């Protein structure tokens, strides 16, 4: 992964952690919190122009597990083809 993409992911992880903790930590556990966490995560990702992510939120006891799968960012180069030849008819 290139350094710019890694820096973006690190920034997003930090923002997500702060936003998700602010959304629910220290509050009374309620059934709507899974949806609230998902919407909070979506908002952070949308601010970074990431719209096609998969977000899964599960309640585990008195806490939550949030899993986020990010889509590939931009087209991925799979191959480079080279062709060598001459355009000069004398060869």
N, C-alpha and C positions, 0 to 999 in steps of 0.2 A: 504494500500500500504506500502511496506517495505521502510525503510529509504533510502536504496541505490537507489531504483527505483525513489523515490521522489526527491532525490538529482540530479539524471540524468535528470529528467523532468525539474527541476528548471534551471539547466545549459543550457539545450536545449532552454528553453523559453528565457533566457537572450541572448543567441547567436542569436536566430532568430530575436529578437527585434532589436538588433544592426545591423545585416546584412540587414534586410528589410528596416530599416530607412536609412542606408547608400546607399541603392540601388536607392531610389527615393526621399527622402525628400530634398526640396530645388531645385529640377530640374523642368523643364518645363513639364507639364502634356502631355503625349503622349499615343497613343493607345497601343503601345507595352509593356507598363509598367506592365500590368497584367501578361503577360508571363514572364517578367523579374523577378517579385516578386515570381512567382511559381518556377522558376528555382533556384532562390536564396534560397528559403526555402528547396527545394529538396537537394541542395548541403550541407546545414547545417545538414539535417537529415542523409544523406548518410555518412557524416563524423562520425556520431554516430552509423553507421551500421543499420539505420532504412530505409528500402527500400519500404515497402508496405503501406505507409501512403496515406491518401486522402487529397489533398490540393485543396482548392477552393479560388479563388481570385475574388473579385467583386469591381468594381469602384463605389464609392458612392460620388458624387459631386466632390470635389477636393481632395478626399482621397480614400483609399482602405480598404476593409475588407478582412482579410486573415483568413480562417478557416482551421485548420489542425486537422485531426483525426489520432491518432497513433494506430497502431495495438497492440494487446496484446503482451507483451514481454516475449517470452518463453512459454512453456507449462504451463497450469494452472491446478493445482490439484483440482479435483472436489470431490474426496472421498478417504477415507482410509478404507480398510477392514481388519479386524483382524480375525484370526482363531486360536483357542486354542485347543490343543489336545496333546496326548501323543504319543511318538514314541516307548515307552517301552511296549512290549506285556503283561507285568504282570498287567497292570491296567485294 
